[in-house]
Amino acid sequence: MEGEAGQRTVLVTGATGFVGRQVCECLHAAGFQVKAAVRKRSDMPAPPSIKELIEVGDIGPTTSWNPALRGIEAVVHLAAMAHLPLDGRPEALEACRRVNTLGTERLVRSVADADVRRFIYISSIKVNGDRTAVDAPFSEIDLPHPLDAYGQSKWEAEQIIQDVAGRSTLETVILRPPLMYGPGVRANFLALLRWIDRGMPLPFGLIKNRRSMLYVGNLADVIMRCLDAPAAKGQTYLLSDGEDISTPELIERIALLFGHPPRLWPVPVWLLRGLGRLSGRSAAIDRLSGSLVVDSGKIRKDLDWRPPVSCDEGLRATVQWYLAERGKRL
């Protein structure tokens, strides 16, 4: 459907988050009219990339989506509950299911009823699992094996989306990204930037893992491609930058961008994991020491897609953003 002056209109959920801002900017630059579904309006004006902010309240099984879906051609569903202090407990799964599963179900059924053409769902590699062998990447043909509340709720949402698509004319695309980074990044990646910036010695020098990552701008580029590509209809794709690097190599590259050598201590991995268990940080140590490799060959073949930003370019943009914002609010 078209908005003002023939512009095609896309609704983006989670539009004000780390990923959502980049996606909205790319859509706007490509000539789309962007509507953003937000939990609550703030006093801040919408950025230039967003034509209209639409308040929908908390995302869950009773959210009213009809006003937000008027005149929409496609929906990009980014909003999710990801970081929970209760992870591992039954309460965590219940909270994730309310937003990520039941909230998505409410949205995708509303989208199908509104005759929206295409629905792009940003899932997670956690649907596949939390780790791989160095030489055995995840692919789309692997059986899902989510190990935490977030991954489980995302997998349940994927199944609902596929069921709705099978019963309607709605075209769906499911994307499973790994760890994402870029300007505006938060959580563990931001913490890593702080540690490296401060010259803290990091005990990861003996880790020999491989991890796939995805620059946020590359995800935005994939989403743009999936809005119209006929081959993407009904598909699930795993994504990555295409370069898998170890934790020590990641730290070395970031440190050099900060202009100082990395401070990596050669601590045995078994000792790191033992300290992780004692400190209650086993999950974080496992992520830093284990491998998670993704085969993104399917989307490259189906859509002739190549990441427009290399890993080095993405890390450079991330560090430049960090340095610019360091004295303000980080």
N, C-alpha and C positions, 0 to 999 in steps of 0.2 A: 504494500500500500504506500501511497505517496503523501508527503506532508506539503509544506509550503513550497511553492515554485517547483513542484515536481520532485522534491527530495524524498528519498525513501527513508522510512522511519524505523529505528531499532530501539527496543527497550533493553536496558542493561540493569540487572540487579547487582548490588555490591559495587555500584559505580564510583563511590567515593573512597574505596579501599585502594591498597597498593597496586593490585592488578587492574581494578576497574578504571582508575584514572587514565592509565596508559591505553586501555582498550577504547575508552571514550574519545581520547585525543586522536587515535588512529581512525576511528569511524568518522569523526568530524572532518579530519583532513581529507578523507576519501569522498566527502560530499554527502554523507548520511546525516539525517537529523536524529539526534540522540535524546531519548527520554530516559531519565534515571529514576528507578524505584528506590526510595530511601525509607528507612524505618521512621525517621522523624525529621521534619524540616528544622534547619538551624537558622541563625540570623545571618549566616554567611551567604552571599550570593552564589549562584551556580557558576562554575567556571565556564569560559567561552565555549568549550567543547560540548556542553550540555544545554540543550534547548529548553528542557523543562524538568523540574524536580517534582515527582509525584509521591506523596506520603502514603505508605501502605501499612505502617505499623510493624509489629513484630512478625517475622515470617514463621508460619506454622500451619497447622491443619485447618484453620478458619480464616486465613488472610483473604481479604476481598481484593481481587486483582482486576475486576472488570473495568474500572475507570482507567487503569494504567495501560490496558490492552487496546484501547480504542485507536484505530488508525495505524496499528503496528504491523509491520511486515515480518519481523523476526525478533526473537528474544535471545539474549545472551545471559545465561544464569550463572553468575559468579558468587552470589551471596552464600555464605556457609558459616557454620560454627566449626572452628578448627582447634583452637587452643583451650584445653580444659584442665584446671587444677585437679579435677577428680578423675582424670583418665585412669582406666583400669578398674574403676568401680561401676556397679550397675547404674548409678546416677548419671555417669558420663554417657553411657549408651542411650539412656532415655533422653537426655538433653540433646544429643546429636541427632537422634531420630526425629525429634520434634521439628527441628529446623531443616536438617539435611534430607531426611526421608519424607516425612509427612508434609513439610513445607514445600518441597519440590513436587510432591504428588499433587498438592492443591494447585500449584502454579501450572504444571504441565497439562492438567485436565482443563484448567481455565483457558490456557492457550489453545488447546485443541478445539474447545467449544467456540472460541472467538475467531476461528478460521485463520489464525496466523499461519504463515507458510512454513517457517523453519524455526526450530528450537535447538540452540547450542548449549550443551551442558558441560560445565567445567567440573570434572570429577577429580580423581587423584590416582597417582600410581600406587597409593596405599591399598587400592582395591586388589592389586596383584599381590601385595605383600610388602614387607619391610626391608628385605635384603635379598641379594642374589650372590652367586659365585662370581668371581671376577670375569670368567669367560662364559657365563650363562645368562645373558640378558633376558629381562622380561619381554614378552611379546603379546600381541593381541590373542594368540591362540592358547595362552596359558590359562588354566583354571583359576578364577579369582580365589585369593586366600588372604583376606583382610585380617589383621591381627590386633587392631584397636578399634575403639568406638567410632572414630572418624572414618576409617576405611570401611567398616561394616555399614555405617549409615549411608555412605556414598554408593556402595555396591547395591544396597537395597533400592536406592533412588534410581540407579541405572536400570534395574529390572522393571521398575514401574514405568519409566520413560519408554522403554522398548515395548511394553505391553500397550501403553496408550497409542504409540505410533502404529502398532499392528491393528488397532481398532479404529483408526481415523485416517485422515489425509495429511496429518502433520508430518513434516520431514524433520528428523532428529539427527543430531551429531553429538557424540560423546567424546570428550577429550580428557586424557589422563596425563597431566604433567607431573614431573618429578619436582625436586627442590627448585623453587624459583628465586631469582635475584634480580636486582636492578634498582634504579633510583626510587626511593621510598620504601625499600625493603625493611621489614621488621623482624621481630622474634630472634631466632638463633643466628641467622646470618648477620643481623645488625650487631649482635653481641660479639660475633667473631671479628667484625670490622673494628669494634672498640678495643678488643684485646690486642689486635695487631697494631692499631694506631698508637696505643700506649706502650708498645714495645714489651709487652708481657711475655715471659718465656712460656712456651706452649709445649706440653709433653707428648707431642704427636710425631716425633721424628722417625720412629720405627714402624709406623703404620704403612702397610702396602695394600691399599684398597683401590677401588675404582668407583667413582660415582658420576652418574649423569645429572646434569642440571639443565635449566631452561631460563634463558633471559626473558624478562617480562615483555620486551618488545617483540621477541620471536613468537610468544604466545599470541600477542595482539595480531601479528601478521597471519598466523594460522587461522585465527577466528575470522579475519577478513576473508581469507580464502574459502573458508567453510560456509560463509553466508550464501554463496551462489553456486559452488562447484557441484554439478550433478552427481559426480562420483562419491561425494561425501555423504549423500543421503543414506541414513540408516546405519552409518558406520561408527565404530569405536576406534579411536586412534591413540597410540602412545607417542609421546613427544620428548624431544631432547634437542640440545644444541648440536649434537653429533660428535662432541669431543668429551670423553670420559677421563676425569683426572682424579688423582689421589688427594687425600686431605692435606698431606705435606706440600704437594705441588700447588694446591689452591692457596695455602697460606703463603708460600713463596711468591706466587704471582701477585697477590694482594700487597704483600710487604714491599715489593719492588715498586708498585704503583704509589705507595706512601713515601717512597724514597729512602727506605732503610732496609737492611738485611733482615731476613726472618730469624726469629729466636726459637728454634725447634730443639727440644731436649729429647734424647734417645731413651725414652721410657718404654720398657716391654709392654706389649699390648695386654698380656695376661694381668700385669699389675694395674694397668689403667682400668680394666674391667672390674678387678677386685675393689679398687678405690671407688668406682662408680656404684657398686652394690652397697658399700659401706656408707656412702654419702647420699644414697637415694637418687643418683643420677645415671642409673644404668642405661636408660633409654637414650640419653644424650651421648654417652660414651659409645654405645652400639652404633649410633648414626655416624659418629666421627671415625670409628675404626672399621666398620663393616662396609661391604660393597653393595651398591644398588645401581645396576646397569640396565639401560633401556634400549631396546631396538626400535628405532623410529622409521624403519625402512618402509613400512606399509604406507604411511601418509606421504612419504617422499615419492613413492611410486605412483600411488593413486592420483595425487594432486600435483605431481611434479614440483613439490615444495622443497625449498632449501632455506635454512635459517638465514635471514638477511644480516644478522649481527653475529659475529664470531664470539667465542667465549672471552678472548682477550679484550675485544672491544666492549663487551657487556660489563666485564669487571672494571674496565677503565671508567665507563660511564657511572658505575655504581660508586666507585671511590671518589670521583669528582663530585657527585651529589653529596656524599657523606662529608667531604671537606667543606663544601659550601654551606652545609646545614649544621656543622659540628658546634658552632658557637651559638646557635639559635635555640634548638629545641631537642637535639638528640641526647 
